[in-house]
Amino acid sequence: MKKEVKTIFLSALEHNQEKLYRICSIYSVNDEDAKDLFQEVLVHVWRSMNTFKGNSSIGTWMFRVALNVCLRFKSKHIKSQNRFIRLDSITIANFGSEENSEEQNKKLNALRKCVKKLNEGEKAIVALYLEGLVYREISSILGLSENHIAVKVKRIKSKLFNCINEIL
């Protein structure tokens, strides 16, 4: 049984590690914190593998664990530092052609600044949405209805659009 769990864990990790890392980076101050948080997520996922019931995909379950770990980390860090953690990076690969890289960097920086302004619930939704999860999966991870997620995504998109337009 232990070997089967290890195989499932490694396979799921192979398919989801970049997405999990990006979620960690949203809740981290810098790359080092993101790496530490990612390791913490992996430890929690590994320790919790026996609790995975298969009610959702293993990737969806891993996102739920990752968000819980990230939110606990953020909460502990805020209490210990008595201040908020900054969102320094969202990594989006293959954003477009290299010809417009300066323009893309401007837009990406504007997006980062605007995501920083969102509340924790909105950040979680954005992180999962940017990873390409469908509303059903996001609702399962966050414990909200699909309709609620759809409404939230629409409102968040509007907020981000207005914020980005103000910056640019």
C-alpha positions in Angstrom: 0.0 0.0 0.0 2.8 2.4 0.9 4.4 2.0 -2.6 1.0 2.7 -4.2 0.5 5.9 -2.2 4.1 7.0 -3.1 3.4 6.4 -6.8 0.1 8.3 -6.7 1.8 11.2 -4.8 4.7 11.4 -7.3 2.4 11.2 -10.3 0.1 13.9 -8.9 3.1 16.1 -8.0 4.6 15.8 -11.4 1.3 17.1 -13.0 0.6 19.8 -10.4 3.9 21.1 -8.9 4.2 24.2 -11.0 0.6 25.2 -10.3 1.1 24.5 -6.6 4.2 26.6 -6.5 2.4 29.5 -8.2 -0.3 29.4 -5.5 2.5 29.4 -2.9 4.1 32.4 -4.5 0.9 34.4 -4.3 1.0 34.0 -0.5 4.7 34.7 -0.1 6.8 37.8 0.3 9.7 36.5 -1.9 11.0 33.5 -3.8 12.6 32.0 -0.7 9.4 32.1 1.2 7.6 30.6 -1.7 10.0 27.7 -1.8 9.6 27.2 1.9 5.9 27.3 1.7 5.9 24.9 -1.3 7.9 22.4 0.8 5.4 22.8 3.6 2.6 22.2 1.2 4.3 19.0 -0.1 4.8 17.8 3.5 1.1 18.3 4.2 0.0 16.7 1.0 2.2 13.7 1.7 1.0 13.3 5.3 -2.6 13.7 4.2 -2.5 11.2 1.3 -4.3 8.6 3.3 -7.3 11.0 3.8 -7.8 11.5 0.0 -11.2 9.9 -0.6 -11.4 10.3 -4.4 -14.5 12.6 -4.3 -12.6 15.0 -6.5 -9.5 14.7 -8.7 -6.2 14.4 -6.8 -5.1 17.8 -8.3 -8.2 19.5 -6.9 -7.6 17.9 -3.5 -4.0 19.1 -3.7 -5.1 22.6 -4.4 -7.4 22.6 -1.4 -4.5 21.4 0.8 -2.2 24.0 -0.7 -4.7 26.9 -0.1 -5.3 25.8 3.5 -1.5 25.6 4.2 -1.0 29.0 2.5 -3.8 30.7 4.4 -2.5 29.2 7.7 1.0 30.4 6.9 -0.3 33.9 6.1 -2.3 34.0 9.2 0.6 33.0 11.4 3.0 35.3 9.6 0.6 38.3 10.1 0.3 37.5 13.8 4.0 37.2 14.2 4.9 40.2 12.1 1.8 42.3 12.9 1.7 43.4 9.3 0.4 42.1 5.9 2.5 39.9 3.5 3.1 41.5 0.1 2.3 39.6 -3.1 5.6 39.9 -5.1 5.0 37.5 -7.9 2.6 35.7 -10.1 4.4 33.6 -12.7 2.7 33.3 -16.0 4.7 31.4 -18.6 4.3 31.9 -22.3 2.5 35.2 -21.9 3.0 36.1 -25.6 5.6 36.8 -28.2 9.0 38.3 -27.2 8.4 41.4 -29.5 6.0 42.9 -26.9 7.9 41.7 -23.8 8.2 45.3 -22.4 4.5 45.9 -22.9 3.7 42.4 -21.4 5.9 43.1 -18.4 4.0 46.4 -17.8 0.7 44.5 -18.0 2.0 41.7 -15.8 3.3 44.2 -13.2 -0.1 46.0 -13.2 -1.8 42.6 -12.7 0.4 41.8 -9.8 -0.3 45.2 -8.2 -4.0 44.8 -8.6 -4.0 41.2 -7.3 -2.3 42.5 -4.2 -5.3 44.7 -3.5 -7.7 41.8 -3.5 -8.9 40.2 -0.2 -7.8 36.7 0.7 -10.9 35.0 -0.7 -10.6 36.8 -4.0 -6.8 36.0 -4.2 -7.7 32.3 -3.7 -10.3 32.4 -6.5 -7.9 34.3 -8.8 -5.0 31.8 -8.1 -7.2 28.8 -9.0 -8.8 30.6 -12.0 -5.5 31.5 -13.4 -4.4 27.9 -13.1 -7.2 26.9 -15.4 -9.5 25.3 -12.9 -13.2 25.2 -13.9 -15.8 26.7 -11.6 -16.8 23.2 -10.3 -13.3 22.5 -9.1 -12.9 25.9 -7.6 -16.2 25.6 -5.8 -15.2 22.2 -4.5 -11.8 23.5 -3.2 -13.3 26.6 -1.5 -16.6 25.1 -0.4 -18.7 27.6 -2.3 -21.4 27.0 -4.9 -20.5 27.1 -8.6 -22.9 30.0 -9.1 -21.2 31.9 -6.3 -17.8 31.3 -7.9 -19.1 32.4 -11.3 -20.4 35.7 -9.8 -17.2 36.2 -7.8 -15.0 35.6 -10.9 -17.0 38.1 -12.9 -16.7 40.7 -10.1 -13.0 40.1 -9.6 -12.4 40.4 -13.4 -14.1 43.7 -13.4 -12.1 44.9 -10.4 -8.9 43.8 -12.0 -9.8 45.3 -15.3 -10.6 48.7 -13.7 -7.5 48.6 -11.6 -5.2 47.7 -14.5 -6.7 50.4 -16.6 -6.0 53.0 -13.8 -2.4 51.9 -13.7 -1.8 51.7 -17.4 
